[in-house]
Amino acid sequence: MTDTRHLIGLLLGTEEDWPTAFEEILGRLGPVAGPGGTRHVFDSERITIEPFDLRDRPRYQLVIDRLAYWYYHPREWLKKVALMDGVYLLNSPFTFQSMEKHAAYCAMMRLGLKVPDTVLVPYKNPVDNARYAYTSAKYNQSFDLDAIAERIGYPLFMKPYDGGAWRGVSRISNPGELHAAYNASGEMLMHLQKAVDHYDVFARSLSIGAETMVMRFQPDQPMHLRYAVDHSFLAPSVGTEVVTIGRLVNAFFRWELNSCETLVAGGEVYPIDYANACPDLALTSLHYYFPWAIKALVKWCVFVLVTGRPGRLDLETERYFAIADEPGASYGDKLAAYAGLADAYFDSERYHDFCASSLGHLDEIVLDWVAGPGFDRMLTDTVRSVYPEDEHDQFIAHLRGLTGLWVGDESSRLRS
């Protein structure tokens, strides 16, 4: 039998931990059975950046992109290989504009989600363009920042419309803090957004393909403590809503690697940040959840390639808007209908059947590696590359403890 070979490209920035883990698990996977008795084998390669002819044929069938949201040369290469060559991309470069939070807020408000009141205010400082002075003098309207804040209501947040990693985010409690934050914003374009004060829990859901992991997030803690290991912090109905919102965002924008932040207050779920199409995958922050993330990423890539799932560039927004505009439909009715669209987009039933029939051995592969010396070497190398020397012992022990907890829990799950 002739094997069908697939090459997965990794388009990377500074990351070493998850790519190393992905390469290791993919290398241990071996041949995978496909439709009609076919056998599929997989390799991966880190993509280099160089001039490219628009008629060149790429060697990759799938690319995991972690770079093009800020590096425009590889972004244009991604557009070319998607449009001309049918390469499957995680994620679509054609919706990167929506990583500027503004478009994502607008889309989810349009679909009826409980996004807090949000106002986009003009730049504090003039933009660097020779035409600005004329345009500003003729067309810019003066506005009352205090009046806008009063209408939204304190407390509120000021945050960049294209923010990420909490850059430029300020919690505003009074007019003094409002003006200080706006003066400091400079040439950043800012949102003012109503704070969801006195929330019960902060949930961050990481979605990879058809799978979603909802984690309790503690934003006031240092990064290595923000993801709490807590398996029952949401009521089942609230957990379902959180998962549905994340999957809706991803299906709408054609993202298959994204995180969504939601606040839960009094049983209500408020999505506050869900345009993170290059989400945190670091071992040092995900710790306990890191093996799940790597396994889910391998499973989705293999599913896509073995089943021949085509990349989908069209957003088909009218299907979502038809649900949003359905007369008499309740919020719950709409969420259920959105969940159906998301399941259809991610081929959820076929995906889970495929994993059960063709990737049943992957759980043991991942457990064996995480419990072994190779993972521990990667863990210690990661800590030494991230933290000062005097903190190495502390963080090696911290990560060993949490990933060891995962090993124990996973071993028990597989024995049951």
Secondary structure by P-SEA (a helix, b strand, c coil): cbbbbbbbbbbcccccaaaaaaaaaaaaccccccccbbbbbbbbbbbbbcccccccccccccccccccccccaaaaaaaaaaaccbbbbcccccccccccaaaaaaaaaaacccccbbbbbcccccccccaaaaaaaccbbbbcaaaaaaaacccbbbbbcccccccbbbbbccaaaaaaaaaacccbbbbbbbbbccccbbbbbbbcccbbbbbbcccccccccccccccccccaaaaaaaaaaaaaaaaaaccccbbbbbbbccccccccccccccccccccccccaaaaaaaaaaaaaaaaaaabbbbbccccaaaaaaaaacccccaaaaaaaaaaaaaaaaaaaaaaaaaaccccaaaaaaaaaaacaaaaaaaaaaaaacccccaaaaaaaaaaaaaaaaaaaaaaaaac
